[in-house]
Amino acid sequence: ERYETVYTKHPGFQKGSKPLLPLDNPFPTKLPEDLFGERWAFVQLPYSAVREEASASEERFGYGSGLDLDLLGIEIDDKTLIPGLAVASSRAKILS
């Protein structure tokens, strides 16, 4: 319903285009208990810091994947603040 009433009316809508981050299962699933965080906060970092952290995480842990903005041709100033969610967990370093 939202696709028909909202997205198709957006001026940048392109019928038949693929989403940037396709979801295999678009429905919420229960998070495993060992990945629960004890605390969380809404945060924002400059784009340059987000890029550095993502690069460092890939080198240290070698898991997951990120959205390559350079490949997509999206230009973001290094000082642009990027919103996010920080999760603190003593059990799951992957979330820390």
MMTF fields as JSON, N, C-alpha, C and O atoms, coordinates in Angstrom:
{
  "mmtfVersion": "1.0.0",
  "mmtfProducer": "UNKNOWN",
  "numBonds": 383,
  "numAtoms": 384,
  "numGroups": 96,
  "numChains": 1,
  "numModels": 1,
  "chainsPerModel": [1],
  "groupsPerChain": [96],
  "chainIdList": ["A"],
  "bondAtomList": [4, 2, 8, 6, 12, 10, 16, 14, 20, 18, 24, 22, 28, 26, 32, 30, 36, 34, 40, 38, 44, 42, 48, 46, 52, 50, 56, 54, 60, 58, 64, 62, 68, 66, 72, 70, 76, 74, 80, 78, 84, 82, 88, 86, 92, 90, 96, 94, 100, 98, 104, 102, 108, 106, 112, 110, 116, 114, 120, 118, 124, 122, 128, 126, 132, 130, 136, 134, 140, 138, 144, 142, 148, 146, 152, 150, 156, 154, 160, 158, 164, 162, 168, 166, 172, 170, 176, 174, 180, 178, 184, 182, 188, 186, 192, 190, 196, 194, 200, 198, 204, 202, 208, 206, 212, 210, 216, 214, 220, 218, 224, 222, 228, 226, 232, 230, 236, 234, 240, 238, 244, 242, 248, 246, 252, 250, 256, 254, 260, 258, 264, 262, 268, 266, 272, 270, 276, 274, 280, 278, 284, 282, 288, 286, 292, 290, 296, 294, 300, 298, 304, 302, 308, 306, 312, 310, 316, 314, 320, 318, 324, 322, 328, 326, 332, 330, 336, 334, 340, 338, 344, 342, 348, 346, 352, 350, 356, 354, 360, 358, 364, 362, 368, 366, 372, 370, 376, 374, 380, 378],
  "bondOrderList": [1, 1, 1, 1, 1, 1, 1, 1, 1, 1, 1, 1, 1, 1, 1, 1, 1, 1, 1, 1, 1, 1, 1, 1, 1, 1, 1, 1, 1, 1, 1, 1, 1, 1, 1, 1, 1, 1, 1, 1, 1, 1, 1, 1, 1, 1, 1, 1, 1, 1, 1, 1, 1, 1, 1, 1, 1, 1, 1, 1, 1, 1, 1, 1, 1, 1, 1, 1, 1, 1, 1, 1, 1, 1, 1, 1, 1, 1, 1, 1, 1, 1, 1, 1, 1, 1, 1, 1, 1, 1, 1, 1, 1, 1, 1],
  "groupList": [{"groupName": "GLU", "atomNameList": ["N", "CA", "C", "O"], "elementList": ["N", "C", "C", "O"], "formalChargeList": [0, 0, 0, 0], "bondAtomList": [1, 0, 2, 1, 3, 2], "bondOrderList": [1, 1, 2], "singleLetterCode": "E", "chemCompType": "L-PEPTIDE LINKING"}, {"groupName": "ARG", "atomNameList": ["N", "CA", "C", "O"], "elementList": ["N", "C", "C", "O"], "formalChargeList": [0, 0, 0, 0], "bondAtomList": [1, 0, 2, 1, 3, 2], "bondOrderList": [1, 1, 2], "singleLetterCode": "R", "chemCompType": "L-PEPTIDE LINKING"}, {"groupName": "TYR", "atomNameList": ["N", "CA", "C", "O"], "elementList": ["N", "C", "C", "O"], "formalChargeList": [0, 0, 0, 0], "bondAtomList": [1, 0, 2, 1, 3, 2], "bondOrderList": [1, 1, 2], "singleLetterCode": "Y", "chemCompType": "L-PEPTIDE LINKING"}, {"groupName": "THR", "atomNameList": ["N", "CA", "C", "O"], "elementList": ["N", "C", "C", "O"], "formalChargeList": [0, 0, 0, 0], "bondAtomList": [1, 0, 2, 1, 3, 2], "bondOrderList": [1, 1, 2], "singleLetterCode": "T", "chemCompType": "L-PEPTIDE LINKING"}, {"groupName": "VAL", "atomNameList": ["N", "CA", "C", "O"], "elementList": ["N", "C", "C", "O"], "formalChargeList": [0, 0, 0, 0], "bondAtomList": [1, 0, 2, 1, 3, 2], "bondOrderList": [1, 1, 2], "singleLetterCode": "V", "chemCompType": "L-PEPTIDE LINKING"}, {"groupName": "LYS", "atomNameList": ["N", "CA", "C", "O"], "elementList": ["N", "C", "C", "O"], "formalChargeList": [0, 0, 0, 0], "bondAtomList": [1, 0, 2, 1, 3, 2], "bondOrderList": [1, 1, 2], "singleLetterCode": "K", "chemCompType": "L-PEPTIDE LINKING"}, {"groupName": "HIS", "atomNameList": ["N", "CA", "C", "O"], "elementList": ["N", "C", "C", "O"], "formalChargeList": [0, 0, 0, 0], "bondAtomList": [1, 0, 2, 1, 3, 2], "bondOrderList": [1, 1, 2], "singleLetterCode": "H", "chemCompType": "L-PEPTIDE LINKING"}, {"groupName": "PRO", "atomNameList": ["N", "CA", "C", "O"], "elementList": ["N", "C", "C", "O"], "formalChargeList": [0, 0, 0, 0], "bondAtomList": [1, 0, 2, 1, 3, 2], "bondOrderList": [1, 1, 2], "singleLetterCode": "P", "chemCompType": "L-PEPTIDE LINKING"}, {"groupName": "GLY", "atomNameList": ["N", "CA", "C", "O"], "elementList": ["N", "C", "C", "O"], "formalChargeList": [0, 0, 0, 0], "bondAtomList": [1, 0, 2, 1, 3, 2], "bondOrderList": [1, 1, 2], "singleLetterCode": "G", "chemCompType": "PEPTIDE LINKING"}, {"groupName": "PHE", "atomNameList": ["N", "CA", "C", "O"], "elementList": ["N", "C", "C", "O"], "formalChargeList": [0, 0, 0, 0], "bondAtomList": [1, 0, 2, 1, 3, 2], "bondOrderList": [1, 1, 2], "singleLetterCode": "F", "chemCompType": "L-PEPTIDE LINKING"}, {"groupName": "GLN", "atomNameList": ["N", "CA", "C", "O"], "elementList": ["N", "C", "C", "O"], "formalChargeList": [0, 0, 0, 0], "bondAtomList": [1, 0, 2, 1, 3, 2], "bondOrderList": [1, 1, 2], "singleLetterCode": "Q", "chemCompType": "L-PEPTIDE LINKING"}, {"groupName": "SER", "atomNameList": ["N", "CA", "C", "O"], "elementList": ["N", "C", "C", "O"], "formalChargeList": [0, 0, 0, 0], "bondAtomList": [1, 0, 2, 1, 3, 2], "bondOrderList": [1, 1, 2], "singleLetterCode": "S", "chemCompType": "L-PEPTIDE LINKING"}, {"groupName": "LEU", "atomNameList": ["N", "CA", "C", "O"], "elementList": ["N", "C", "C", "O"], "formalChargeList": [0, 0, 0, 0], "bondAtomList": [1, 0, 2, 1, 3, 2], "bondOrderList": [1, 1, 2], "singleLetterCode": "L", "chemCompType": "L-PEPTIDE LINKING"}, {"groupName": "ASP", "atomNameList": ["N", "CA", "C", "O"], "elementList": ["N", "C", "C", "O"], "formalChargeList": [0, 0, 0, 0], "bondAtomList": [1, 0, 2, 1, 3, 2], "bondOrderList": [1, 1, 2], "singleLetterCode": "D", "chemCompType": "L-PEPTIDE LINKING"}, {"groupName": "ASN", "atomNameList": ["N", "CA", "C", "O"], "elementList": ["N", "C", "C", "O"], "formalChargeList": [0, 0, 0, 0], "bondAtomList": [1, 0, 2, 1, 3, 2], "bondOrderList": [1, 1, 2], "singleLetterCode": "N", "chemCompType": "L-PEPTIDE LINKING"}, {"groupName": "TRP", "atomNameList": ["N", "CA", "C", "O"], "elementList": ["N", "C", "C", "O"], "formalChargeList": [0, 0, 0, 0], "bondAtomList": [1, 0, 2, 1, 3, 2], "bondOrderList": [1, 1, 2], "singleLetterCode": "W", "chemCompType": "L-PEPTIDE LINKING"}, {"groupName": "ALA", "atomNameList": ["N", "CA", "C", "O"], "elementList": ["N", "C", "C", "O"], "formalChargeList": [0, 0, 0, 0], "bondAtomList": [1, 0, 2, 1, 3, 2], "bondOrderList": [1, 1, 2], "singleLetterCode": "A", "chemCompType": "L-PEPTIDE LINKING"}, {"groupName": "ILE", "atomNameList": ["N", "CA", "C", "O"], "elementList": ["N", "C", "C", "O"], "formalChargeList": [0, 0, 0, 0], "bondAtomList": [1, 0, 2, 1, 3, 2], "bondOrderList": [1, 1, 2], "singleLetterCode": "I", "chemCompType": "L-PEPTIDE LINKING"}],
  "groupTypeList": [0, 1, 2, 0, 3, 4, 2, 3, 5, 6, 7, 8, 9, 10, 5, 8, 11, 5, 7, 12, 12, 7, 12, 13, 14, 7, 9, 7, 3, 5, 12, 7, 0, 13, 12, 9, 8, 0, 1, 15, 16, 9, 4, 10, 12, 7, 2, 11, 16, 4, 1, 0, 0, 16, 11, 16, 11, 0, 0, 1, 9, 8, 2, 8, 11, 8, 12, 13, 12, 13, 12, 12, 8, 17, 0, 17, 13, 13, 5, 3, 12, 17, 7, 8, 12, 16, 4, 16, 11, 11, 1, 16, 5, 17, 12, 11],
  "groupIdList": [1, 2, 3, 4, 5, 6, 7, 8, 9, 10, 11, 12, 13, 14, 15, 16, 17, 18, 19, 20, 21, 22, 23, 24, 25, 26, 27, 28, 29, 30, 31, 32, 33, 34, 35, 36, 37, 38, 39, 40, 41, 42, 43, 44, 45, 46, 47, 48, 49, 50, 51, 52, 53, 54, 55, 56, 57, 58, 59, 60, 61, 62, 63, 64, 65, 66, 67, 68, 69, 70, 71, 72, 73, 74, 75, 76, 77, 78, 79, 80, 81, 82, 83, 84, 85, 86, 87, 88, 89, 90, 91, 92, 93, 94, 95, 96],
  "secStructList": [7, 2, 2, 2, 2, 6, 4, 4, 4, 1, 6, 6, 7, 7, 6, 6, 7, 7, 7, 1, 1, 7, 7, 1, 7, 7, 1, 7, 7, 7, 7, 7, 4, 4, 4, 7, 7, 1, 3, 3, 3, 3, 3, 3, 3, 3, 2, 2, 2, 2, 2, 2, 2, 2, 2, 2, 2, 2, 2, 2, 2, 7, 7, 1, 7, 7, 7, 7, 2, 2, 2, 2, 6, 7, 7, 7, 7, 6, 6, 7, 3, 3, 3, 3, 3, 3, 3, 3, 7, 1, 1, 7, 6, 6, 6, 7],
  "xCoordList": [0.83, 0.0, 0.874, 0.622, 1.916, 2.816, 3.552, 3.764, 3.932, 4.61, 3.729, 4.191, 2.475, 1.548, 1.183, 1.115, 0.948, 0.453, 1.537, 1.286, 2.736, 3.779, 4.948, 5.255, 5.604, 6.843, 6.646, 7.464, 5.595, 5.382, 5.081, 5.22, 4.667, 4.355, 5.584, 5.535, 6.675, 7.882, 8.494, 8.541, 8.974, 9.516, 10.719, 10.956, 11.488, 12.648, 12.365, 13.289, 11.097, 10.742, 11.039, 10.71, 11.667, 11.958, 11.404, 11.93, 10.36, 9.721, 10.71, 11.41, 10.751, 11.616, 13.015, 13.782, 13.379, 14.712, 14.783, 13.777, 15.998, 16.183, 16.559, 17.232, 16.139, 16.496, 17.994, 18.642, 18.55, 19.973, 20.328, 21.388, 19.466, 19.709, 18.559, 17.642, 18.598, 17.493, 17.461, 18.501, 16.264, 16.092, 15.575, 14.591, 16.261, 15.794, 14.497, 13.582, 14.443, 13.26, 12.848, 13.439, 11.857, 11.493, 10.741, 10.427, 10.454, 9.693, 10.626, 11.638, 10.299, 11.157, 11.255, 10.289, 12.434, 12.624, 13.22, 13.825, 13.047, 13.551, 15.074, 15.66, 15.709, 17.161, 17.626, 17.028, 18.696, 19.201, 19.582, 20.092, 19.337, 19.561, 21.001, 21.246, 21.971, 23.371, 23.764, 24.89, 22.861, 23.14, 22.404, 22.478, 21.697, 21.025, 22.055, 23.08, 21.786, 22.65, 22.08, 20.867, 22.977, 22.503, 22.066, 21.153, 22.718, 22.385, 22.44, 23.118, 21.723, 21.768, 21.523, 20.981, 21.936, 21.742, 21.71, 22.394, 20.916, 20.954, 22.205, 22.477, 22.962, 24.223, 24.331, 23.534, 25.317, 25.641, 27.135, 27.728, 27.73, 29.152, 29.34, 28.501, 30.442, 30.745, 30.987, 31.466, 30.663, 30.808, 32.234, 32.433, 33.229, 34.624, 34.883, 35.59, 34.326, 34.508, 33.767, 34.272, 32.588, 31.83, 32.617, 32.721, 33.167, 33.953, 35.178, 35.493, 35.872, 37.053, 36.681, 37.368, 35.609, 35.17, 34.768, 35.108, 34.054, 33.628, 34.843, 34.895, 35.806, 37.025, 37.801, 38.261, 37.949, 38.672, 37.968, 38.629, 36.64, 35.884, 36.069, 36.217, 36.061, 36.252, 37.632, 37.785, 38.645, 40.015, 40.181, 40.831, 39.596, 39.757, 38.922, 39.406, 37.68, 36.761, 36.447, 36.133, 36.524, 36.3, 34.929, 34.817, 33.891, 32.552, 31.636, 31.955, 30.51, 29.492, 29.895, 30.911, 29.087, 29.366, 28.763, 27.879, 29.245, 28.746, 28.247, 28.462, 27.593, 27.09, 28.189, 28.598, 28.674, 29.762, 29.197, 28.726, 29.251, 28.702, 29.496, 28.933, 30.806, 31.624, 31.172, 31.091, 30.884, 30.422, 29.094, 28.845, 28.244, 26.929, 26.989, 26.016, 28.137, 28.269, 27.616, 27.32, 27.388, 26.796, 27.925, 28.834, 27.872, 28.907, 28.381, 27.334, 29.131, 28.779, 30.001, 31.107, 29.797, 30.874, 31.358, 30.546, 32.673, 33.235, 32.669, 32.688, 32.167, 31.64, 30.143, 29.594, 29.482, 28.049, 27.817, 28.466, 26.887, 26.586, 25.676, 24.643, 26.067, 25.321, 24.669, 25.379, 23.331, 22.662, 22.775, 22.903, 22.726, 22.796, 22.377, 21.87, 22.592, 22.236, 23.46, 23.982, 23.92, 25.041, 24.479, 23.628, 24.966, 24.517, 25.72, 26.733, 25.613, 26.679, 26.307, 25.198, 27.254, 27.005, 28.293, 29.338, 28.221, 29.395, 29.56, 30.622, 28.506, 28.547, 28.8, 29.324, 28.45, 28.521, 29.414, 28.945, 30.685, 31.603, 31.204, 31.529, 30.504, 30.075, 29.142, 29.069, 28.434, 27.544, 28.251, 27.797, 29.325, 29.969, 30.596, 31.178],
  "yCoordList": [-1.189, 0.0, 1.253, 2.199, 1.246, 2.407, 2.604, 3.735, 1.518, 1.599, 2.344, 3.247, 1.959, 2.559, 4.003, 4.845, 4.296, 5.623, 6.657, 7.856, 6.212, 7.173, 7.134, 8.138, 5.975, 5.897, 6.211, 6.914, 5.711, 5.962, 7.425, 7.868, 8.185, 9.61, 10.516, 11.704, 9.958, 10.741, 11.199, 10.423, 12.476, 12.99, 12.205, 12.197, 11.544, 10.785, 9.318, 8.551, 8.909, 7.499, 7.022, 7.693, 5.848, 5.238, 3.823, 2.945, 3.613, 2.298, 1.248, 1.459, 0.13, -0.973, -0.903, -1.854, 0.202, 0.281, -0.618, -0.871, -1.096, -1.999, -1.194, -0.17, -1.636, -0.927, -1.021, -1.984, -0.017, -0.024, -1.15, -1.762, -1.431, -2.471, -3.465, -3.362, -4.431, -5.385, -6.261, -6.62, -6.592, -7.433, -8.801, -8.911, -9.851, -11.206, -11.497, -12.133, -11.022, -11.22, -9.855, -9.385, -9.21, -7.864, -7.79, -6.697, -8.939, -8.946, -9.027, -9.727, -8.321, -8.359, -9.765, -10.528, -10.093, -11.371, -11.097, -10.05, -12.029, -11.863, -11.935, -12.839, -10.978, -10.919, -11.976, -12.121, -12.729, -13.717, -13.032, -11.911, -13.701, -13.095, -12.653, -11.651, -13.384, -13.009, -11.743, -11.266, -11.199, -9.946, -8.747, -7.646, -8.951, -7.828, -6.853, -7.268, -5.567, -4.559, -4.112, -4.132, -3.703, -3.219, -1.758, -1.344, -0.982, 0.436, 0.822, 0.176, 1.877, 2.395, 3.889, 4.426, 4.561, 6.009, 6.403, 5.805, 7.405, 7.987, 8.853, 9.632, 8.724, 9.447, 10.019, 9.69, 10.873, 11.34, 11.601, 12.124, 11.228, 11.415, 12.077, 11.928, 12.81, 13.338, 12.167, 11.112, 12.349, 11.293, 10.754, 9.554, 11.622, 11.172, 10.142, 9.162, 10.347, 9.409, 8.097, 7.024, 8.177, 6.962, 6.123, 4.905, 6.778, 6.079, 5.407, 4.264, 6.115, 5.553, 4.352, 3.331, 4.464, 3.368, 2.138, 1.011, 2.357, 1.243, 0.538, -0.691, 1.314, 0.746, -0.041, -1.149, 0.525, -0.147, -1.441, -2.443, -1.426, -2.627, -3.738, -4.903, -3.385, -4.401, -5.02, -6.226, -4.206, -4.718, -5.6, -6.643, -5.187, -5.928, -7.199, -8.252, -7.1, -8.216, -8.983, -10.172, -8.34, -9.006, -9.63, -10.698, -9.005, -9.534, -8.462, -7.273, -8.899, -7.96, -7.233, -7.546, -6.267, -5.463, -4.088, -3.905, -3.138, -1.782, -1.277, -1.905, -0.158, 0.465, 1.355, 2.311, 1.066, 1.819, 3.066, 3.002, 4.197, 5.436, 5.936, 6.556, 5.67, 6.075, 5.35, 5.947, 4.076, 3.281, 3.795, 3.76, 4.272, 4.781, 6.205, 6.693, 6.873, 8.237, 9.262, 10.376, 8.9, 9.828, 10.581, 9.967, 11.894, 12.7, 13.279, 13.925, 13.036, 13.562, 14.281, 13.741, 15.491, 16.265, 15.562, 15.004, 15.579, 14.914, 15.426, 14.704, 16.65, 17.232, 16.971, 17.313, 16.366, 16.076, 15.096, 14.052, 15.433, 14.557, 13.416, 13.637, 12.201, 10.994, 10.461, 10.142, 10.357, 9.857, 8.34, 7.642, 7.85, 6.411, 6.019, 6.837, 4.769, 4.21, 3.479, 2.579, 3.858, 3.182, 2.221, 2.588, 0.991, -0.031, -0.501, -0.901, -0.457, -0.924, -2.289, -2.496, -3.215, -4.566, -5.16, -5.089, -5.74, -6.394, -7.805, -8.411, -8.332, -9.71, -9.82, -10.837, -8.814, -8.93, -7.836, -6.726, -8.131, -7.127, -6.641, -5.518, -7.478, -7.093, -5.879, -5.124, -5.686, -4.544, -3.348, -2.216, -3.569, -2.511, -1.441, -0.481],
  "zCoordList": [0.0, 0.0, 0.0, -0.746, 0.855, 0.928, -0.397, -0.834, -1.022, -2.313, -3.318, -4.015, -3.38, -4.346, -4.012, -4.907, -2.735, -2.365, -2.084, -2.197, -1.72, -1.355, -2.331, -2.974, -2.445, -3.216, -4.697, -5.29, -5.291, -6.725, -7.02, -8.161, -5.999, -6.188, -5.993, -6.313, -5.474, -5.22, -6.547, -7.501, -6.619, -7.886, -8.411, -9.619, -7.535, -7.988, -8.242, -8.514, -8.159, -8.331, -9.746, -10.724, -9.84, -11.138, -11.124, -10.439, -11.87, -11.899, -12.407, -13.397, -11.718, -12.107, -11.527, -11.679, -10.858, -10.263, -9.035, -8.374, -8.742, -7.613, -6.372, -6.487, -5.197, -3.963, -3.687, -4.097, -2.991, -2.664, -1.709, -1.844, -0.754, 0.237, 0.225, 1.04, -0.696, -0.755, 0.498, 1.05, 0.928, 2.102, 1.683, 0.951, 2.162, 1.875, 2.634, 2.111, 3.864, 4.691, 5.231, 6.204, 4.634, 5.052, 6.38, 6.853, 6.981, 8.214, 9.42, 9.371, 10.499, 11.694, 12.259, 12.238, 12.761, 13.433, 14.805, 15.032, 15.701, 17.059, 17.058, 16.461, 17.728, 17.838, 18.829, 19.895, 18.495, 19.45, 20.767, 20.762, 21.884, 23.189, 23.389, 24.061, 22.815, 23.017, 22.249, 22.389, 21.448, 20.753, 21.343, 20.798, 22.449, 23.102, 23.653, 24.194, 23.517, 24.118, 25.447, 25.656, 26.353, 27.653, 27.586, 28.302, 26.726, 26.599, 25.13, 24.331, 24.786, 23.42, 23.451, 24.417, 22.365, 22.259, 20.788, 19.957, 20.48, 19.148, 19.069, 19.982, 17.995, 17.846, 16.445, 15.566, 16.244, 14.901, 14.845, 15.788, 13.726, 13.483, 12.13, 11.242, 11.966, 10.636, 9.673, 10.088, 8.418, 7.424, 7.387, 7.197, 7.566, 7.538, 8.641, 8.407, 9.833, 10.943, 10.682, 11.012, 10.099, 9.767, 8.764, 8.909, 7.754, 6.734, 7.353, 7.021, 8.253, 8.921, 9.787, 9.755, 10.554, 11.408, 10.59, 10.949, 9.504, 8.654, 8.066, 8.02, 7.623, 7.049, 8.097, 7.825, 9.292, 10.373, 10.786, 11.058, 10.835, 11.216, 10.197, 10.564, 8.924, 7.883, 7.985, 7.792, 8.289, 8.407, 9.64, 9.573, 10.773, 12.026, 12.075, 12.492, 11.652, 11.851, 10.575, 10.638, 9.437, 8.156, 7.991, 7.391, 8.5, 8.362, 7.799, 7.819, 7.304, 6.831, 5.564, 4.943, 5.194, 4.02, 4.236, 5.074, 3.48, 3.602, 2.265, 1.228, 2.3, 1.091, 0.526, 1.185, -0.668, -1.287, -1.97, -3.105, -1.266, -1.813, -3.014, -3.915, -3.032, -4.174, -5.441, -6.514, -5.304, -6.437, -6.976, -8.181, -6.07, -6.461, -7.009, -7.585, -6.828, -7.312, -6.406, -6.84, -5.156, -4.202, -3.515, -2.956, -3.553, -2.915, -1.615, -1.582, -0.542, 0.765, 1.313, 1.301, 1.789, 2.389, 3.654, 4.393, 3.919, 5.092, 6.406, 7.402, 6.432, 7.667, 7.871, 8.918, 6.875, 6.99, 8.13, 8.201, 9.024, 10.152, 9.719, 9.086, 10.063, 9.714, 10.994, 11.948, 11.038, 12.247, 12.35, 11.344, 13.575, 13.774, 15.168, 15.936, 15.483, 16.777, 17.311, 16.653, 18.498, 19.146, 20.182, 20.992, 20.144, 21.082, 21.883, 21.31, 23.209, 24.085, 24.64, 25.133, 24.551, 25.023, 25.567, 24.92, 26.748, 27.32, 26.769, 26.913, 26.137, 25.64, 24.166, 23.711, 23.4, 21.935, 21.37, 21.115, 21.172, 20.662, 19.276, 18.891, 18.532, 17.195, 17.24, 16.271, 18.346, 18.485, 19.113, 18.949, 19.81, 20.605, 19.716, 20.222]
}
